[in-house]
């Protein structure tokens, strides 16, 4: 008997290693699922934005205007919810005003969900058509 070599199938594994800041494990875990757009501190630094609206201008499914934001999954301008460190700001202010309350320098990460079907359960208390979750450097 002669031994024949076994042919192995080729498998490509891709991914990236990322250091997760302390207390941001849940935020980065949701980002890994890929249901929305996730923006890191490093990406914000590379954009050097003047405000949060400038960051949102780069997100697919989001249109920014002088008077607010339009999400692809919402019927009109300024529909949607803004959460900062897990607290819903749009409970007490408009979406546009809530986005102006945070400076880009204070942001560690952002999650943007442009349609209701992509919004994780953590943000469904208001049944939003879109969500912008901002996590500041001080953490959740």
N, CA, C and O of each residue as an XYZ file, in Angstrom:
560
protein
N       0.837     -1.183      0.000
C       0.000      0.000      0.000
C       0.881      1.246      0.000
O       1.895      1.335      0.692
N       0.451      2.170     -0.790
C       1.158      3.443     -0.863
C       0.278      4.536     -0.284
O      -0.911      4.632     -0.589
N       0.876      5.339      0.540
C       0.125      6.465      1.119
C      -0.006      7.596      0.102
O       0.958      7.975     -0.562
N      -1.202      8.110      0.004
C      -1.450      9.260     -0.868
C      -1.657     10.494      0.012
O      -2.315     10.413      1.049
N      -1.110     11.611     -0.388
C      -1.306     12.827      0.413
C      -2.769     13.287      0.361
O      -3.424     13.189     -0.676
N      -3.258     13.780      1.475
C      -4.615     14.325      1.530
C      -4.573     15.790      1.105
O      -3.718     16.556      1.548
N      -5.480     16.149      0.269
C      -5.576     17.535     -0.154
C      -6.467     18.269      0.848
O      -7.593     17.856      1.127
N      -5.940     19.350      1.372
C      -6.694     20.154      2.333
C      -7.362     21.316      1.625
O      -6.811     21.882      0.681
N      -8.540     21.665      2.083
C      -9.202     22.833      1.520
C      -8.613     24.088      2.155
O      -8.159     24.079      3.299
N      -8.634     25.144      1.391
C      -8.053     26.397      1.873
C      -9.137     27.227      2.542
O     -10.262     27.306      2.050
N      -8.795     27.843      3.661
C      -9.732     28.676      4.382
C      -9.037     30.005      4.682
O      -7.907     30.028      5.170
N      -9.711     31.085      4.392
C      -9.172     32.407      4.680
C      -9.881     32.952      5.903
O     -11.111     32.991      5.955
N      -9.115     33.364      6.869
C      -9.674     33.947      8.086
C      -9.222     35.392      8.144
O      -8.029     35.691      8.080
N     -10.183     36.274      8.266
C      -9.822     37.686      8.349
C     -10.508     38.298      9.552
O     -11.545     37.814     10.005
N      -9.949     39.315     10.039
C     -10.487     40.011     11.197
C      -9.465     41.010     11.669
O      -8.408     41.182     11.062
N      -9.787     41.655     12.741
C      -8.812     42.584     13.273
C      -8.886     42.575     14.779
O      -9.949     42.396     15.374
N      -7.758     42.767     15.365
C      -7.669     42.828     16.810
C      -7.880     44.279     17.221
O      -7.353     45.196     16.590
N      -8.643     44.477     18.266
C      -8.938     45.833     18.682
C      -8.879     45.914     20.196
O      -9.447     45.080     20.901
N      -8.188     46.923     20.683
C      -8.185     47.153     22.122
C      -9.477     47.855     22.487
O      -9.827     48.885     21.910
N     -10.173     47.292     23.441
C     -11.456     47.847     23.869
C     -11.237     48.620     25.162
O     -10.751     48.068     26.149
N     -11.600     49.905     25.152
C     -11.470     50.675     26.392
C     -12.329     50.077     27.503
O     -13.382     49.492     27.249
N     -11.869     50.230     28.708
C     -12.582     49.698     29.868
C     -14.013     50.210     29.910
O     -14.262     51.385     29.640
N     -14.929     49.359     30.238
C     -16.373     49.614     30.354
C     -17.084     49.758     29.014
O     -18.284     50.034     28.999
N     -16.398     49.583     27.893
C     -17.021     49.714     26.582
C     -17.219     48.368     25.892
O     -17.442     48.326     24.682
N     -17.142     47.277     26.634
C     -17.246     45.951     26.050
C     -18.568     45.736     25.319
O     -18.580     45.204     24.209
N     -19.691     46.148     25.934
C     -21.004     45.965     25.306
C     -21.128     46.780     24.023
O     -21.712     46.321     23.042
N     -20.582     47.978     24.034
C     -20.632     48.843     22.854
C     -19.882     48.185     21.697
O     -20.407     48.110     20.586
N     -18.670     47.711     21.943
C     -17.872     47.081     20.902
C     -18.446     45.723     20.490
O     -18.263     45.301     19.348
N     -19.135     45.036     21.402
C     -19.783     43.769     21.066
C     -20.923     44.018     20.068
O     -21.078     43.266     19.106
N     -21.713     45.064     20.293
C     -22.778     45.401     19.341
C     -22.174     45.792     17.995
O     -22.731     45.467     16.947
N     -21.054     46.477     18.018
C     -20.391     46.874     16.769
C     -19.954     45.655     15.969
O     -20.011     45.663     14.739
N     -19.521     44.614     16.658
C     -19.052     43.405     15.983
C     -20.182     42.696     15.243
O     -19.937     41.989     14.265
N     -21.417     42.881     15.705
C     -22.568     42.256     15.051
C     -22.823     42.897     13.686
O     -23.283     42.229     12.761
N     -22.527     44.188     13.563
C     -22.610     44.859     12.273
C     -23.983     45.271     11.803
O     -24.210     45.365     10.597
N     -24.909     45.522     12.712
C     -26.257     45.921     12.304
C     -26.370     47.407     12.003
O     -27.311     47.837     11.336
N     -25.427     48.184     12.484
C     -25.429     49.612     12.241
C     -24.038     50.068     11.836
O     -23.208     49.268     11.402
N     -23.798     51.353     11.981
C     -22.480     51.911     11.703
C     -21.819     52.234     13.023
O     -22.435     52.839     13.900
N     -20.582     51.838     13.170
C     -19.833     52.049     14.404
C     -18.654     52.958     14.096
O     -17.908     52.716     13.147
N     -18.489     53.993     14.888
C     -17.401     54.952     14.685
C     -16.573     55.013     15.952
O     -17.099     55.234     17.043
N     -15.267     54.815     15.800
C     -14.353     54.802     16.944
C     -13.721     56.174     17.161
O     -13.823     57.066     16.319
N     -13.073     56.316     18.302
C     -12.348     57.534     18.632
C     -11.284     57.842     17.564
O     -11.097     58.998     17.182
N     -10.600     56.811     17.094
C      -9.562     56.988     16.088
C     -10.133     57.533     14.780
O      -9.521     58.391     14.143
N     -11.298     57.040     14.384
C     -11.941     57.538     13.168
C     -12.369     58.995     13.332
O     -12.236     59.794     12.405
N     -12.874     59.332     14.496
C     -13.274     60.721     14.757
C     -12.055     61.630     14.688
O     -12.117     62.712     14.105
N     -10.943     61.193     15.281
C      -9.714     61.990     15.231
C      -9.248     62.210     13.796
O      -8.779     63.295     13.454
N      -9.376     61.178     12.953
C      -8.917     61.313     11.568
C      -9.796     62.272     10.767
O      -9.324     62.898      9.818
N     -11.072     62.393     11.143
C     -11.981     63.324     10.459
C     -11.787     64.763     10.931
O     -12.001     65.703     10.166
N     -11.384     64.933     12.185
C     -11.243     66.254     12.805
C     -12.509     67.107     12.588
O     -12.422     68.214     12.057
N     -13.686     66.592     12.998
C     -14.952     67.279     12.727
C     -15.187     68.467     13.659
O     -14.660     68.526     14.770
N     -15.992     69.407     13.173
C     -16.369     70.558     13.990
C     -17.486     70.212     14.968
O     -17.546     70.741     16.078
N     -18.381     69.301     14.532
C     -19.522     68.927     15.366
C     -19.964     67.510     15.018
O     -19.411     66.883     14.115
N     -20.961     67.013     15.738
C     -21.449     65.656     15.523
C     -22.124     65.524     14.156
O     -22.048     64.464     13.535
N     -22.777     66.573     13.683
C     -23.394     66.524     12.357
C     -22.353     66.258     11.277
O     -22.643     65.575     10.294
N     -21.151     66.786     11.445
C     -20.069     66.551     10.479
C     -19.669     65.082     10.445
O     -19.307     64.560      9.391
N     -19.734     64.416     11.590
C     -19.427     62.981     11.647
C     -20.532     62.198     10.937
O     -20.246     61.295     10.151
N     -21.782     62.539     11.211
C     -22.919     61.826     10.622
C     -22.979     61.977      9.108
O     -23.561     61.128      8.432
N     -22.392     63.033      8.563
C     -22.398     63.252      7.114
C     -21.680     62.136      6.371
O     -21.921     61.945      5.179
N     -20.798     61.387      7.048
C     -20.045     60.294      6.423
C     -20.747     58.938      6.521
O     -20.236     57.940      6.012
N     -21.899     58.895      7.165
C     -22.587     57.623      7.409
C     -23.605     57.353      6.307
O     -24.415     58.216      5.969
N     -23.553     56.140      5.749
C     -24.508     55.728      4.725
C     -25.913     55.686      5.328
O     -26.108     55.156      6.422
N     -26.881     56.240      4.619
C     -28.260     56.260      5.097
C     -28.596     57.477      5.936
O     -29.684     57.564      6.505
N     -27.656     58.429      6.016
C     -27.870     59.649      6.797
C     -27.609     60.852      5.898
O     -26.599     60.907      5.196
N     -28.521     61.805      5.926
C     -28.333     63.073      5.235
C     -28.351     64.174      6.279
O     -29.233     64.204      7.137
N     -27.384     65.078      6.213
C     -27.346     66.183      7.170
C     -27.686     67.490      6.464
O     -27.308     67.717      5.314
N     -28.397     68.326      7.171
C     -28.814     69.631      6.676
C     -28.504     70.659      7.753
O     -28.178     70.294      8.883
N     -28.602     71.920      7.420
C     -28.391     72.979      8.422
C     -29.377     72.863      9.575
O     -29.040     73.175     10.717
N     -30.576     72.420      9.285
C     -31.603     72.370     10.323
C     -31.800     70.985     10.928
O     -32.723     70.782     11.716
N     -30.929     70.017     10.562
C     -31.084     68.717     11.186
C     -30.551     67.553     10.386
O     -29.668     67.697      9.540
N     -31.122     66.373     10.683
C     -30.653     65.106     10.128
C     -31.845     64.325      9.585
O     -32.933     64.346     10.160
N     -31.617     63.632      8.459
C     -32.633     62.750      7.879
C     -32.038     61.359      7.785
O     -30.994     61.166      7.161
N     -32.700     60.383      8.405
C     -32.282     58.985      8.356
C     -33.104     58.264      7.297
O     -34.280     58.573      7.104
N     -32.495     57.309      6.616
C     -33.184     56.593      5.534
C     -34.425     55.849      6.026
O     -35.374     55.676      5.261
N     -34.440     55.405      7.284
C     -35.574     54.655      7.809
C     -36.647     55.501      8.469
O     -37.585     54.957      9.051
N     -36.531     56.832      8.392
C     -37.498     57.714      9.051
C     -38.280     58.520      8.025
O     -37.762     58.837      6.954
N     -39.526     58.854      8.348
C     -40.382     59.530      7.375
C     -40.015     60.986      7.097
O     -40.345     61.506      6.031
N     -39.341     61.654      8.034
C     -39.083     63.082      7.849
C     -37.788     63.482      8.550
O     -37.173     62.671      9.243
N     -37.389     64.702      8.372
C     -36.184     65.218      9.000
C     -36.368     65.292     10.521
O     -37.464     65.564     11.010
N     -35.291     65.048     11.249
C     -35.239     65.128     12.710
C     -36.115     64.110     13.434
O     -36.522     64.337     14.573
N     -36.403     62.990     12.775
C     -37.018     61.858     13.464
C     -35.890     60.950     13.896
O     -34.897     60.815     13.181
N     -36.021     60.337     15.030
C     -34.998     59.451     15.556
C     -34.674     59.833     16.987
O     -35.177     60.830     17.505
N     -33.839     59.040     17.613
C     -33.490     59.251     19.018
C     -31.980     59.388     19.177
O     -31.202     58.804     18.423
N     -31.586     60.175     20.176
C     -30.175     60.339     20.522
C     -29.983     59.891     21.963
O     -30.673     60.353     22.872
N     -29.034     58.985     22.151
C     -28.662     58.508     23.478
C     -27.219     58.932     23.741
O     -26.358     58.795     22.872
N     -26.962     59.439     24.928
C     -25.594     59.751     25.346
C     -25.327     58.967     26.616
O     -26.013     59.143     27.623
N     -24.329     58.101     26.563
C     -23.977     57.213     27.678
C     -25.184     56.454     28.205
O     -25.334     56.259     29.411
N     -26.046     56.026     27.282
C     -27.193     55.200     27.636
C     -28.450     55.947     28.021
O     -29.496     55.327     28.210
N     -28.380     57.263     28.143
C     -29.545     58.073     28.504
C     -30.130     58.741     27.265
O     -29.400     59.331     26.468
N     -31.450     58.647     27.106
C     -32.100     59.234     25.925
C     -32.248     60.737     26.092
O     -33.030     61.195     26.925
N     -31.502     61.509     25.307
C     -31.573     62.971     25.368
C     -32.793     63.522     24.655
O     -33.292     64.587     25.019
N     -33.278     62.821     23.651
C     -34.404     63.321     22.878
C     -35.724     63.216     23.637
O     -36.775     63.577     23.107
N     -35.677     62.735     24.851
C     -36.860     62.751     25.711
C     -37.178     64.198     26.106
O     -38.335     64.555     26.326
N     -36.120     65.026     26.192
C     -36.274     66.403     26.685
C     -35.924     67.465     25.654
O     -36.155     68.650     25.896
N     -35.372     67.073     24.513
C     -34.997     68.045     23.488
C     -35.172     67.444     22.105
O     -35.419     66.247     21.960
N     -35.042     68.279     21.103
C     -35.160     67.787     19.731
C     -33.893     67.021     19.350
O     -32.860     67.150     20.005
N     -33.983     66.238     18.303
C     -32.839     65.473     17.826
C     -31.679     66.398     17.483
O     -30.543     66.134     17.878
N     -31.941     67.454     16.773
C     -30.894     68.389     16.359
C     -30.227     69.033     17.577
O     -29.001     69.130     17.624
N     -31.008     69.469     18.553
C     -30.444     70.073     19.768
C     -29.627     69.059     20.567
O     -28.575     69.393     21.112
N     -30.114     67.826     20.632
C     -29.395     66.779     21.375
C     -28.029     66.508     20.746
O     -27.046     66.309     21.460
N     -27.966     66.499     19.421
C     -26.688     66.259     18.748
C     -25.697     67.398     18.981
O     -24.486     67.181     18.968
N     -26.201     68.586     19.191
C     -25.323     69.744     19.417
C     -24.816     69.827     20.862
O     -23.935     70.633     21.161
N     -25.364     69.002     21.757
C     -24.957     69.035     23.165
C     -23.614     68.359     23.418
O     -23.010     68.555     24.473
N     -23.145     67.569     22.466
C     -21.908     66.809     22.651
C     -20.861     67.298     21.652
O     -21.154     67.474     20.469
N     -19.645     67.515     22.138
C     -18.556     67.897     21.238
C     -17.822     66.643     20.765
O     -17.719     65.675     21.518
N     -17.319     66.643     19.552
C     -16.589     65.469     19.054
C     -15.403     65.059     19.933
O     -15.082     63.873     20.012
N     -14.752     66.011     20.591
C     -13.604     65.693     21.453
C     -14.002     64.816     22.632
O     -13.168     64.076     23.154
N     -15.258     64.884     23.060
C     -15.716     64.121     24.225
C     -16.125     62.692     23.875
O     -16.364     61.891     24.779
N     -16.212     62.351     22.592
C     -16.766     61.069     22.154
C     -15.696     59.984     22.091
O     -14.626     60.180     21.515
N     -16.004     58.834     22.694
C     -15.155     57.645     22.591
C     -15.617     56.754     21.432
O     -14.796     56.197     20.703
N     -16.943     56.626     21.268
C     -17.499     55.790     20.203
C     -18.917     56.246     19.890
O     -19.581     56.884     20.708
N     -19.367     55.901     18.678
C     -20.742     56.195     18.258
C     -21.319     54.980     17.562
O     -20.624     54.266     16.840
N     -22.609     54.760     17.793
C     -23.360     53.736     17.072
C     -24.484     54.454     16.343
O     -25.194     55.262     16.942
N     -24.654     54.169     15.056
C     -25.713     54.796     14.278
C     -26.536     53.704     13.609
O     -26.009     52.876     12.866
N     -27.838     53.717     13.885
C     -28.776     52.758     13.300
C     -29.798     53.574     12.521
O     -30.558     54.340     13.115
N     -29.826     53.422     11.196
C     -30.637     54.295     10.350
C     -32.051     53.785     10.083
O     -32.839     54.462      9.423
N     -32.377     52.594     10.592
C     -33.740     52.070     10.420
C     -34.113     51.238     11.653
O     -33.244     50.676     12.318
N     -35.396     51.168     11.943
C     -35.875     50.532     13.169
C     -35.507     49.057     13.256
O     -35.229     48.565     14.350
N     -35.497     48.350     12.157
C     -35.215     46.917     12.204
C     -33.777     46.612     12.641
O     -33.487     45.486     13.047
N     -32.886     47.586     12.565
C     -31.487     47.378     12.958
C     -31.204     47.801     14.395
O     -30.150     47.466     14.935
N     -32.123     48.529     15.022
C     -31.895     49.065     16.366
C     -31.862     47.943     17.400
O     -32.805     47.155     17.480
N     -30.780     47.856     18.203
C     -30.705     46.825     19.255
C     -31.724     47.073     20.363
O     -32.195     48.196     20.545
N     -32.050     46.039     21.085
C     -33.041     46.107     22.156
C     -32.759     47.138     23.225
O     -33.691     47.647     23.848
N     -31.501     47.458     23.452
C     -31.137     48.446     24.473
C     -31.729     49.828     24.193
O     -31.863     50.645     25.104
N     -32.081     50.085     22.931
C     -32.560     51.421     22.553
C     -34.007     51.430     22.085
O     -34.438     52.388     21.444
N     -34.759     50.393     22.388
C     -36.128     50.297     21.887
C     -37.178     50.856     22.841
O     -38.372     50.687     22.591
N     -36.778     51.512     23.918
C     -37.760     52.045     24.863
C     -38.666     53.098     24.242
O     -39.800     53.277     24.688
N     -38.184     53.796     23.221
C     -38.982     54.840     22.586
C     -39.516     54.412     21.221
O     -40.138     55.220     20.532
N     -39.290     53.167     20.815
C     -39.670     52.644     19.500
C     -39.211     53.581     18.380
O     -40.028     54.065     17.596
N     -37.904     53.833     18.311
C     -37.382     54.799     17.337
C     -37.288     54.233     15.924
O     -37.176     53.022     15.731
N     -37.334     55.131     14.936
C     -37.092     54.696     13.560
C     -35.596     54.744     13.265
O     -35.142     54.131     12.299
N     -34.822     55.459     14.080
C     -33.361     55.526     13.946
C     -32.774     55.924     15.299
O     -33.445     56.551     16.118
N     -31.508     55.548     15.521
C     -30.848     55.857     16.790
C     -29.408     56.292     16.541
O     -28.696     55.706     15.725
N     -29.000     57.320     17.254
C     -27.591     57.698     17.346
C     -27.219     57.525     18.813
O     -27.714     58.253     19.673
N     -26.350     56.565     19.095
C     -25.888     56.321     20.467
C     -24.458     56.840     20.560
O     -23.562     56.368     19.860
N     -24.265     57.809     21.427
C     -22.958     58.435     21.619
C     -22.427     58.004     22.975
O     -23.125     58.086     23.986
N     -21.186     57.543     22.982
C     -20.534     57.108     24.219
C     -19.350     58.037     24.466
O     -18.408     58.076     23.675
N     -19.402     58.784     25.567
C     -18.324     59.716     25.865
C     -17.156     58.989     26.515
O     -17.279     57.829     26.909
N     -16.044     59.664     26.625
C     -14.836     59.065     27.183
C     -15.005     58.651     28.631
O     -14.306     57.755     29.104
N     -15.924     59.292     29.344
C     -16.124     58.915     30.762
C     -16.834     57.587     30.888
O     -16.804     56.957     31.945
N     -17.486     57.153     29.791
C     -18.028     55.794     29.753
C     -19.462     55.648     30.218
O     -20.055     56.561     30.791
N     -20.010     54.443     29.946
C     -21.405     54.137     30.301
C     -21.606     54.035     31.798
O     -22.721     53.783     32.255
